[in-house]
Amino acid sequence: MADVAATHLRCEYLVSPLAVDTPQPRLSWEVQSADRGVQQTAYQILAAGSRDALANDRADLWDTGKVASRETAQVIYAGKPLRSGQSVLWKVRLWTDGGGSSAWSQPATWRVGLLDPDVLKAKWIGDPTPPPEGDDLPARPSPMLRKAFRIDKQVQRAVATVSALGLYETRLNGQRVSESLLAPEWTDYHTRVQYQTYDVTTLLRAGDNVVAATLGDGWYAGRIGISQIVGKDAKLRAHYGKRLRFLMQMDVEYADGSSESLITDGTWKATTDGPIRKACILDGEVYDAGREMDGWDYPGFNDAAWTPVDVQDKIDAQLVAQPNEPIRITQEIEARAVAEPRPGVYVFDFGQNLAGWCRIKVRGAAGTTITLRHAEVLDPDGKIYRDNLRMKPLGGQLGARQENQFILRGKGLEIYEPHFTYHGFRFVEVTGLPAKPPLEFITARHFHSNTPPAGEFSCSSPLLNKLMQNTVWTHRDNMHSVPTDCPQRDERMGWMGDMLVFAQPACFNMDMAAFFTKWVRDIRDDQAKDGRYPDFAPHPFDSDARFSGVPAWGDCGVVVPWRMYVNYGDVRVIEQHFDSARRWVDWIHQNNPDLLWKNKRNNDYGDWLNGDTLKLEGFPKGEAEVPKEVFATAFFQHSTELVARMAGVIGRKDEVDKYGKLAENIRQAFVKAYIGGDATVKGNTQSAYALALAFNLMPSDKRAAAVDRMVERIHAYKDHISTGFHTTIMLMSELTRAHRNDVAYMLLNNRTIPSWGYTLDHGGTTIWERWDGYVEGRGYQDPGMNSFCHYAIGSVGEWMYRTILGINPDEVNPGYAHFFLKPVPGGGLTWAKGSYHSIRGRIVSDWKVNGAILTFKTTVPANTRATLHLPATNADSVTEGGKPAAEADGVKFVKMDNGAAIYELASGTYEFVSSGFQK
């Protein structure tokens, strides 16, 4: 079967990972074929301990034999027990319903992580200087660590396992061991610390070698957002610890079969006299190049003035392999313009709001200080605007300085970029230069968790193309090991309420499986003892005190694992997370036995930044927000229903019954308390109707009337949107479900405030936090809550994929084993095309309208099926490949329904034409 192949092999969602610390990892692949109707009927996996063995089909670890199965995702390893540090090579072949087997796939690998903790001999080392007493810990110089050693044999392979309390950069013979940034990334360091594994074989050399590291405070010991307003936890820094630590074990295998391990121990040396004088995630970095020590990370350097390190044998937290993609630089952006709003003050514009830092190239006298200050927007006079960084103390907060200082060494061309910080910015103000620099002086370097792109979208509307682009940029800008709310001000927390509404568009944008695997674990780690979920994860404060137990924010702890199951078919995450999700629902129920969530709503944010929070003239006042008890009870019911579904996924029948009945009882209580006989929802707002409809709380016989009332509230709000973070996507989705796409497209295409178009027309290159972040004639709004890079209302990207492209997952057949195609042309669009690379392959949607003719091209990946809802006047008006659609190979006509011809599609590529189509 030369036309069928197994490709895209992955282990635990990653391509050939170097550290997998589960004894039974899951393997996935895709079936590739250009033919129609190709279904895998069986597979065979071979796993071996060497490349030669695998090449000769000697499966000394695992041979599944021929397994009758259509499964290609999350196949659990069931071979011989694996040992720490072992390399596993594997390949797969498959059979299809066409008969015969495919060729073997190209081999893939994974390396086993620290299954046995006793394998790790390394110690936790650091600078011996004791930290100051008390909570007032100042920013300190970055410790530098080094160790000289010799290699006297031919190296076969060398692998380094590295971690830190704080952040680290590791070097071997003058070269960085990895391009990863801000490692080991943010976790609850009291509970769990991640390690990274690097293949360093090519960096070693015969004879003398040096391994070295520099440490930064990071999230462990540095400032963390909003830390000044959390009661008894109010302190500036060191929420997890004061003393930075480094750990490394380099396991070296020699060609003669012998091996040895180089570890962090008391033989290392340290200094704090290096060039990084302080580094803070929020505030930035001070780098004095005059303190650089040439050759410190090479053999031959004189470290006599350095001191022996302090050694700690173990830490209390669990050490785990990083399960997600690392943070890496993915794009360099050149400055588009430079202005001089004041003498000696130069403002560079990169044309894009981004997260990262800048690299500069400069010549100058020794001791010259170059200062870079970062901002998202400008004042009317061309100066950078930084009030929204909360630089003016608001509510006790100190803001985020977003400022780097580079002190020149005075020796030729000097190149500088930071190490242990990041910023959200479009504009950079530079001072300290003797003259106006050229554009080439500075380059922005954009970095984020390097999750693979998954979706593509384009259409005939430049406005909508820009909106999708802004959504994706905002998503990337807020991916730094956790999904942050914003990348610029003094928060940058993993706010759960934001990701609750963005989880599905996030999956459309990028392959979020590995990233969410890590973050869902963070959520569990910081769940309160009584079952409350935190408002953000990681939660560096006391999760049993403030910032926990809030409607929608806490419910993210149920919704995101469910989105993982729906999008990736991940049953293991449900198995691991179910009891945690159940405890959340139980906590709400215990405090609200009458099934209306009136008690213990804590910070009770509600539908955040809805129309009632806007300062706009001419719009109704007090007619936007859904009452908070209505909002809360709706999410209580939704989470309970999802817990019942989760129980069904993992076969826990008693919990299916228990939580299914509870969900129905909550629904009935909601209807009785909040829905009138005329379908009025308490509050009578766009948000209230969208919420009741989206969660199926509205009785079926009242749905049509409720939709009419929702549309009437849109008209009453001057045909604009009044919803907040959580109900915006619900409003758009329910309009589509009710076949009111005319209204949905109207809202999407609006260009006056409040609308997405307004933000684009006023310079937005990312999604704004507020509909009214900037108002003509009044300027910037509330500086205490005015991010210009905040993805929540970018949840409309989900609607664009589901409605414009029509790509919809099937919750009954998760992981896109089956999916729906429901494209809905409208809004003046003449064409749209895009794709989504699912865990089972790339789905394509491509349509165009020419008069009364709709042409729809699609690709259904091999080994999947799809149900197509194609707009049509009748079934006879639809052709595929030039023949009546019902007669085409791989196509089965089902019925006509609500102006759409419904077909079941086998895998393959199709071209449908619907004549007499009416938008």
KOLLUMMAR-140792 format. One record per residue (C-alpha): y, x, z. Coordinates in steps of 0.05 Angstrom, whole numbers, padded with zeros to 5 digits, always signed. Last residue first. Example, Ala and Ser with C-alpha at 12.3 -4.5 7.8 and 13.67 -1.06 7.14 Angstrom:
! residues 2
-00021+00273+00143/-00090+00246+00156/
! end
This chain:
! residues 919
+00677-00536+00034/+00642-00577-00020/+00582-00549-00058/+00568-00583-00124/+00519-00529-00141/+00484-00488-00088/+00458-00422-00115/+00408-00381-00075/+00393-00307-00083/+00335-00280-00042/+00309-00214-00014/+00243-00213+00024/+00209-00240+00086/+00185-00312+00085/+00238-00366+00086/+00235-00436+00114/+00287-00480+00081/+00339-00530+00104/+00388-00560+00055/+00454-00573+00091/+00503-00631+00090/+00484-00656+00159/+00409-00649+00149/+00367-00645+00085/+00294-00628+00095/+00241-00574+00100/+00239-00537+00033/+00192-00478+00033/+00213-00412+00001/+00170-00349-00004/+00162-00355-00079/+00211-00405-00109/+00190-00476-00124/+00232-00509-00069/+00292-00469-00093/+00290-00499-00162/+00290-00439-00210/+00343-00388-00228/+00326-00338-00172/+00335-00392-00121/+00364-00459-00140/+00398-00514-00100/+00427-00578-00129/+00361-00615-00124/+00361-00607-00048/+00425-00648-00040/+00500-00638-00032/+00488-00568-00005/+00508-00521+00052/+00448-00476+00064/+00412-00480+00132/+00360-00424+00125/+00303-00415+00174/+00279-00343+00177/+00215-00304+00182/+00199-00232+00202/+00147-00180+00184/+00190-00152+00128/+00264-00162+00139/+00297-00226+00112/+00349-00206+00061/+00402-00255+00038/+00444-00275-00021/+00483-00340-00021/+00520-00366-00082/+00563-00428-00071/+00588-00463-00133/+00640-00519-00130/+00698-00472-00147/+00671-00402-00139/+00647-00391-00068/+00615-00326-00046/+00559-00309+00002/+00525-00247+00030/+00480-00246+00092/+00434-00187+00104/+00384-00176+00161/+00363-00104+00173/+00298-00092+00210/+00254-00111+00269/+00299-00088+00325/+00355-00121+00288/+00403-00086+00240/+00455-00141+00228/+00488-00149+00161/+00551-00169+00126/+00582-00208+00071/+00637-00259+00063/+00668-00292+00003/+00721-00342-00018/+00749-00355+00051/+00801-00410+00056/+00781-00429+00126/+00712-00449+00104/+00642-00424+00088/+00590-00439+00141/+00529-00393+00139/+00470-00417+00180/+00413-00366+00176/+00366-00375+00234/+00318-00324+00264/+00244-00310+00272/+00213-00245+00297/+00286-00233+00311/+00273-00201+00379/+00259-00268+00410/+00220-00327+00381/+00241-00385+00426/+00311-00356+00434/+00321-00354+00358/+00376-00306+00339/+00432-00329+00294/+00462-00297+00231/+00508-00347+00195/+00554-00296+00164/+00615-00340+00178/+00583-00379+00234/+00538-00334+00276/+00571-00267+00259/+00642-00293+00262/+00627-00334+00324/+00601-00272+00360/+00664-00235+00340/+00702-00290+00377/+00680-00252+00439/+00742-00211+00426/+00772-00254+00480/+00736-00210+00530/+00745-00142+00495/+00803-00111+00532/+00846-00058+00498/+00919-00077+00503/+00916-00083+00578/+00967-00126+00613/+00951-00144+00684/+01000-00110+00731/+01051-00101+00676/+01060-00177+00671/+01088-00187+00601/+01115-00139+00549/+01176-00160+00508/+01216-00222+00522/+01246-00237+00453/+01179-00237+00418/+01123-00240+00469/+01076-00182+00482/+01012-00188+00523/+01016-00263+00512/+00944-00279+00493/+00926-00231+00548/+00874-00175+00551/+00890-00154+00480/+00837-00137+00428/+00847-00070+00392/+00893-00048+00336/+00947-00096+00358/+01013-00085+00322/+01047-00152+00330/+01014-00185+00269/+00946-00170+00298/+00963-00201+00366/+00991-00263+00331/+00929-00269+00289/+00885-00273+00351/+00924-00333+00374/+00973-00357+00427/+01024-00346+00396/+01031-00356+00322/+00984-00329+00269/+00930-00382+00269/+00871-00366+00224/+00817-00370+00277/+00846-00434+00307/+00847-00467+00239/+00777-00441+00225/+00751-00475+00288/+00788-00540+00271/+00758-00545+00201/+00692-00521+00230/+00686-00588+00264/+00612-00596+00250/+00596-00611+00324/+00558-00546+00331/+00616-00510+00298/+00667-00539+00346/+00619-00522+00402/+00617-00449+00382/+00693-00442+00378/+00704-00474+00446/+00647-00435+00478/+00675-00370+00451/+00741-00385+00485/+00709-00412+00548/+00699-00348+00587/+00761-00306+00579/+00812-00362+00577/+00821-00425+00536/+00887-00453+00511/+00876-00446+00435/+00928-00473+00388/+00937-00538+00349/+01002-00552+00386/+00966-00556+00453/+00960-00631+00445/+00921-00619+00380/+00872-00575+00417/+00867-00628+00472/+00850-00679+00419/+00796-00634+00392/+00764-00631+00461/+00770-00707+00468/+00735-00717+00401/+00681-00668+00422/+00671-00707+00486/+00664-00772+00447/+00610-00741+00403/+00574-00713+00463/+00572-00778+00503/+00503-00803+00484/+00474-00734+00493/+00498-00729+00565/+00546-00670+00573/+00516-00614+00614/+00489-00580+00553/+00517-00512+00575/+00562-00508+00514/+00584-00580+00518/+00605-00579+00591/+00640-00513+00582/+00676-00531+00518/+00699-00597+00549/+00728-00564+00611/+00760-00507+00572/+00797-00552+00523/+00824-00589+00583/+00812-00657+00615/+00809-00627+00684/+00748-00667+00703/+00710-00681+00639/+00724-00746+00604/+00662-00773+00569/+00686-00846+00575/+00638-00858+00633/+00669-00799+00669/+00640-00730+00677/+00655-00688+00739/+00617-00712+00799/+00560-00752+00770/+00551-00707+00710/+00552-00645+00753/+00502-00674+00803/+00456-00692+00745/+00461-00621+00717/+00448-00592+00786/+00385-00635+00792/+00362-00612+00724/+00372-00539+00742/+00335-00549+00808/+00277-00581+00772/+00272-00523+00724/+00281-00474+00782/+00220-00499+00819/+00176-00516+00760/+00186-00450+00725/+00183-00415+00792/+00113-00443+00804/+00093-00423+00733/+00108-00349+00738/+00083-00330+00670/+00132-00274+00652/+00170-00312+00598/+00165-00378+00637/+00198-00348+00698/+00254-00323+00653/+00264-00394+00628/+00270-00420+00699/+00319-00365+00715/+00359-00385+00653/+00363-00457+00678/+00388-00433+00746/+00440-00389+00713/+00466-00447+00671/+00468-00496+00730/+00508-00447+00774/+00552-00431+00714/+00571-00505+00707/+00581-00510+00782/+00631-00454+00782/+00674-00480+00725/+00675-00550+00754/+00693-00521+00822/+00747-00480+00789/+00781-00537+00754/+00785-00520+00680/+00852-00489+00664/+00893-00510+00604/+00935-00571+00619/+00979-00546+00676/+01039-00537+00631/+01042-00563+00560/+01070-00513+00510/+01144-00511+00489/+01161-00444+00519/+01106-00394+00535/+01093-00357+00599/+01018-00357+00598/+00975-00366+00660/+00962-00440+00645/+00935-00419+00577/+00875-00384+00606/+00879-00314+00636/+00811-00318+00672/+00770-00381+00668/+00758-00381+00743/+00777-00320+00785/+00743-00345+00849/+00754-00283+00892/+00701-00311+00940/+00666-00372+00911/+00632-00384+00978/+00632-00460+00979/+00647-00512+00925/+00590-00499+00878/+00564-00570+00871/+00489-00573+00885/+00496-00612+00951/+00460-00553+00984/+00519-00506+00966/+00513-00443+01008/+00437-00439+01002/+00441-00458+00929/+00489-00402+00911/+00446-00351+00948/+00382-00378+00915/+00413-00369+00846/+00429-00296+00861/+00360-00285+00892/+00326-00311+00829/+00364-00262+00786/+00341-00204+00830/+00270-00230+00830/+00270-00233+00754/+00299-00164+00741/+00238-00120+00731/+00195-00172+00697/+00254-00196+00655/+00270-00124+00635/+00197-00115+00617/+00197-00175+00570/+00247-00144+00521/+00244-00184+00457/+00305-00145+00432/+00358-00198+00420/+00332-00256+00463/+00304-00212+00518/+00365-00169+00522/+00409-00231+00522/+00368-00256+00581/+00380-00191+00619/+00454-00200+00605/+00458-00273+00628/+00428-00267+00697/+00469-00211+00726/+00528-00239+00686/+00524-00298+00733/+00559-00255+00785/+00622-00253+00743/+00613-00325+00720/+00625-00352+00791/+00642-00298+00842/+00593-00270+00893/+00621-00200+00899/+00687-00162+00903/+00694-00155+00978/+00642-00146+01033/+00567-00139+01023/+00581-00099+00960/+00616-00047+01003/+00655-00004+00954/+00632+00038+00895/+00604-00022+00857/+00570+00003+00793/+00575-00051+00771/+00630-00102+00775/+00640-00169+00809/+00579-00154+00851/+00518-00200+00853/+00505-00239+00916/+00432-00240+00939/+00440-00235+01015/+00432-00160+01016/+00486-00150+00963/+00467-00131+00892/+00492-00061+00878/+00427-00029+00853/+00409-00091+00814/+00474-00087+00774/+00464-00013+00761/+00394-00028+00735/+00424-00079+00687/+00471-00023+00665/+00416+00027+00646/+00375-00022+00606/+00440-00049+00577/+00454+00018+00545/+00383+00026+00519/+00384-00043+00485/+00457-00044+00462/+00445-00030+00388/+00516-00041+00366/+00563-00094+00340/+00516-00154+00340/+00491-00135+00410/+00562-00130+00435/+00577-00197+00404/+00521-00225+00448/+00541-00190+00512/+00615-00205+00505/+00619-00268+00547/+00582-00240+00608/+00611-00172+00592/+00680-00192+00617/+00654-00227+00679/+00614-00166+00697/+00671-00117+00706/+00642-00048+00697/+00705-00015+00722/+00759+00021+00683/+00809+00000+00736/+00869+00045+00743/+00897+00033+00673/+00873+00061+00607/+00801+00047+00585/+00796-00028+00598/+00744-00076+00625/+00689-00024+00627/+00619-00030+00599/+00584+00026+00637/+00563+00095+00611/+00631+00102+00579/+00633+00043+00532/+00701+00009+00534/+00734+00043+00474/+00672+00026+00433/+00679-00049+00445/+00754-00048+00433/+00743-00013+00367/+00690-00064+00347/+00735-00123+00364/+00794-00092+00329/+00753-00083+00265/+00730-00155+00270/+00802-00178+00275/+00823-00132+00218/+00771-00162+00173/+00793-00231+00196/+00865-00219+00176/+00847-00184+00111/+00811-00248+00091/+00761-00243+00033/+00705-00222+00080/+00674-00162+00114/+00623-00152+00170/+00572-00098+00189/+00528-00098+00250/+00482-00050+00287/+00520+00015+00300/+00479+00063+00343/+00500+00070+00416/+00537+00135+00428/+00569+00119+00495/+00641+00133+00478/+00686+00186+00447/+00748+00189+00404/+00780+00257+00395/+00854+00254+00379/+00882+00315+00342/+00946+00352+00357/+00988+00409+00327/+00969+00387+00257/+01025+00336+00258/+01075+00393+00260/+01111+00411+00325/+01184+00399+00342/+01210+00461+00377/+01204+00499+00443/+01146+00456+00467/+01144+00434+00540/+01136+00360+00528/+01085+00318+00489/+01082+00242+00490/+01017+00214+00463/+01012+00145+00430/+00950+00104+00414/+00919+00109+00482/+00862+00098+00531/+00847+00162+00568/+00789+00206+00589/+00775+00257+00643/+00728+00315+00659/+00735+00367+00604/+00803+00368+00572/+00822+00398+00504/+00857+00464+00491/+00863+00514+00434/+00906+00575+00441/+00932+00615+00382/+00957+00683+00404/+00954+00707+00476/+01006+00674+00521/+00958+00644+00572/+00990+00576+00566/+00990+00524+00621/+00960+00459+00595/+00977+00395+00632/+00941+00329+00620/+00968+00261+00639/+00935+00193+00641/+00973+00178+00705/+00930+00119+00724/+00964+00071+00773/+00975+00079+00847/+00955+00011+00872/+00986-00018+00935/+00998-00087+00905/+01036-00056+00848/+01059+00016+00853/+01099+00030+00790/+01050+00071+00750/+01009+00008+00741/+00983+00034+00673/+01018-00028+00646/+01084+00005+00664/+01069+00062+00616/+01110+00048+00554/+01120+00111+00512/+01191+00121+00487/+01211+00092+00419/+01273+00055+00443/+01236-00012+00439/+01185+00015+00488/+01121+00041+00458/+01048+00021+00464/+00980+00046+00487/+01002+00106+00528/+00983+00178+00541/+01022+00236+00572/+01011+00306+00547/+01046+00363+00584/+01052+00434+00557/+01068+00485+00611/+01091+00554+00589/+01063+00606+00637/+01049+00658+00583/+01094+00649+00523/+01074+00606+00465/+01024+00588+00410/+00991+00520+00404/+00930+00482+00380/+00919+00416+00415/+00858+00373+00427/+00869+00302+00450/+00829+00255+00494/+00782+00195+00489/+00791+00121+00483/+00828+00091+00424/+00887+00049+00404/+00896+00066+00331/+00955+00091+00289/+00952+00160+00319/+01026+00161+00336/+01054+00225+00366/+01115+00224+00412/+01155+00287+00421/+01204+00298+00478/+01247+00360+00470/+01311+00320+00458/+01296+00246+00468/+01262+00196+00422/+01232+00253+00380/+01182+00223+00332/+01114+00245+00305/+01073+00208+00253/+01002+00195+00230/+00966+00239+00280/+00896+00258+00258/+00836+00222+00285/+00769+00255+00303/+00709+00210+00309/+00643+00204+00345/+00653+00248+00406/+00594+00236+00452/+00574+00197+00514/+00499+00199+00519/+00450+00144+00495/+00414+00106+00550/+00354+00116+00595/+00381+00176+00634/+00321+00203+00671/+00319+00186+00745/+00333+00222+00811/+00329+00174+00870/+00384+00181+00921/+00375+00216+00988/+00390+00285+00963/+00346+00347+00969/+00346+00421+00984/+00420+00432+00994/+00447+00502+00978/+00517+00531+00984/+00530+00582+00930/+00539+00657+00940/+00610+00680+00929/+00645+00708+00867/+00685+00772+00872/+00626+00814+00848/+00620+00769+00786/+00627+00825+00735/+00608+00795+00668/+00552+00833+00632/+00515+00773+00606/+00557+00715+00580/+00585+00653+00616/+00642+00691+00651/+00658+00727+00586/+00733+00722+00592/+00754+00691+00657/+00809+00640+00644/+00861+00638+00699/+00920+00645+00652/+00892+00585+00615/+00915+00540+00672/+00886+00471+00660/+00911+00410+00697/+00870+00347+00681/+00879+00273+00677/+00898+00217+00725/+00842+00166+00717/+00780+00209+00708/+00810+00264+00750/+00810+00339+00739/+00844+00393+00780/+00858+00467+00774/+00812+00476+00714/+00826+00549+00698/+00778+00584+00746/+00789+00609+00817/+00739+00560+00847/+00682+00610+00847/+00607+00607+00852/+00544+00650+00851/+00471+00633+00840/+00415+00667+00879/+00413+00610+00931/+00378+00563+00884/+00386+00528+00817/+00321+00539+00780/+00292+00582+00725/+00221+00561+00713/+00163+00602+00685/+00110+00597+00632/+00050+00633+00603/+00015+00615+00538/+00029+00680+00502/+00084+00647+00461/+00123+00633+00524/+00142+00566+00555/+00207+00563+00594/+00224+00507+00642/+00298+00507+00659/+00311+00470+00724/+00383+00452+00738/+00420+00418+00795/+00494+00419+00811/+00531+00392+00872/+00602+00370+00886/+00618+00359+00959/+00660+00299+00977/+00614+00239+00970/+00605+00170+00941/+00674+00140+00950/+00706+00209+00947/+00777+00189+00929/+00839+00148+00944/+00819+00109+01005/+00818+00035+01022/+00747+00018+01040/+00770-00021+01101/+00808-00068+01056/+00794-00061+00982/+00863-00052+00953/+00870+00024+00944/+00804+00033+00907/+00829-00009+00849/+00802+00042+00800/+00762+00102+00823/+00792+00169+00843/+00747+00229+00845/+00686+00248+00886/+00628+00214+00850/+00666+00181+00793/+00685+00248+00763/+00699+00306+00811/+00686+00360+00760/+00636+00417+00756/+00631+00478+00712/+00563+00508+00696/+00532+00574+00676/+00467+00603+00650/+00468+00677+00633/+00418+00718+00593/+00397+00791+00590/+00337+00811+00547/+00311+00770+00489/+00354+00710+00472/+00359+00638+00495/+00403+00588+00460/+00351+00568+00408/+00302+00542+00460/+00354+00501+00497/+00321+00432+00489/+00362+00389+00535/+00343+00339+00590/+00392+00295+00627/+00388+00272+00700/+00412+00207+00729/+00429+00195+00802/+00406+00131+00838/+00418+00097+00904/+00478+00129+00939/+00502+00154+00871/+00511+00082+00848/+00513+00104+00775/+00565+00135+00730/+00547+00188+00679/+00507+00253+00687/+00547+00273+00646/+00619+00262+00627/+00608+00287+00556/+00546+00302+00514/+00553+00357+00461/+00497+00395+00493/+00476+00464+00519/+00547+00490+00512/+00549+00561+00486/+00569+00625+00520/+00500+00651+00536/+00478+00584+00563/+00531+00534+00583/+00529+00471+00626/+00586+00421+00634/+00581+00378+00695/+00607+00315+00728/+00602+00296+00802/+00537+00300+00841/+00501+00336+00786/+00442+00335+00738/+00404+00381+00690/+00333+00387+00665/+00330+00446+00616/+00276+00454+00564/+00253+00521+00535/+00202+00529+00480/+00159+00584+00450/+00199+00642+00478/+00176+00712+00461/+00174+00753+00524/+00223+00793+00566/+00275+00741+00582/+00323+00763+00636/+00368+00727+00686/+00441+00720+00705/+00465+00659+00744/+00532+00624+00743/+00574+00570+00777/+00646+00548+00767/+00677+00500+00816/+00733+00455+00789/+00798+00461+00827/+00811+00405+00877/+00841+00336+00877/+00859+00320+00949/+00811+00287+00998/+00847+00242+01048/+00785+00209+01078/+00778+00256+01137/+00757+00328+01142/+00770+00377+01086/+00713+00400+01040/+00674+00461+01062/+00679+00520+01014/+00608+00540+00993/+00616+00516+00921/+00554+00480+00899/+00479+00478+00895/+00426+00424+00894/+00358+00457+00893/+00308+00464+00835/+00234+00459+00847/+00222+00394+00808/+00148+00385+00795/+00142+00354+00864/+00179+00292+00837/+00118+00274+00795/+00138+00228+00738/+00196+00274+00723/+00205+00262+00648/+00153+00258+00594/+00176+00281+00526/+00176+00234+00467/+00158+00245+00396/+00158+00216+00326/+00112+00230+00267/+00127+00204+00197/+00089+00140+00187/+00016+00140+00166/+00004+00110+00098/-00003+00034+00095/-00068-00002+00104/-00105-00049+00058/-00096-00124+00050/-00037-00166+00027/-00034-00198+00096/-00009-00131+00121/-00041-00070+00153/-00003-00017+00192/+00002+00056+00206/+00032+00090+00266/+00050+00159+00289/+00055+00195+00355/+00073+00261+00387/+00074+00268+00463/+00106+00326+00499/+00087+00336+00572/+00142+00353+00621/+00113+00310+00677/+00042+00289+00665/+00014+00231+00624/-00046+00188+00640/-00090+00177+00579/-00070+00121+00532/-00041+00052+00544/+00029+00058+00515/+00062-00010+00513/+00082-00040+00446/+00155-00060+00456/+00170-00080+00384/+00125-00081+00324/+00080-00140+00341/+00042-00176+00285/-00024-00160+00319/-00097-00145+00304/-00105-00076+00333/-00141-00024+00291/-00158+00033+00337/-00109+00045+00393/-00120+00119+00392/-00087+00152+00452/-00080+00221+00483/-00127+00267+00444/-00112+00230+00379/-00140+00280+00330/-00112+00253+00264/-00106+00323+00234/-00030+00320+00234/-00033+00293+00304/-00074+00351+00329/-00030+00401+00294/+00034+00371+00323/+00007+00375+00393/-00007+00329+00453/-00030+00270+00412/-00016+00197+00401/-00046+00155+00345/-00024+00083+00336/-00060+00032+00293/-00031-00033+00269/-00053-00103+00248/-00030-00165+00210/+00039-00142+00189/+00072-00196+00147/+00101-00186+00078/+00124-00251+00047/+00167-00222-00007/+00162-00150-00030/+00215-00097-00016/+00176-00070+00043/+00193-00034+00108/+00161-00053+00173/+00201-00029+00233/+00177+00010+00293/+00173+00005+00369/+00139+00040+00426/+00142+00022+00500/+00134+00074+00555/+00076+00070+00603/+00085+00126+00655/+00160+00113+00658/+00203+00175+00664/+00221+00185+00592/+00258+00252+00582/+00268+00286+00515/+00276+00222+00473/+00248+00221+00402/+00293+00165+00376/+00311+00118+00433/+00294+00045+00446/+00242+00062+00499/+00206+00103+00446/+00229+00093+00375/+00200+00096+00305/+00249+00075+00251/+00195+00068+00196/+00127+00038+00183/+00115+00032+00108/+00097-00018+00055/+00106-00007-00020/+00053+00047-00025/+00000+00000+00000/
! end
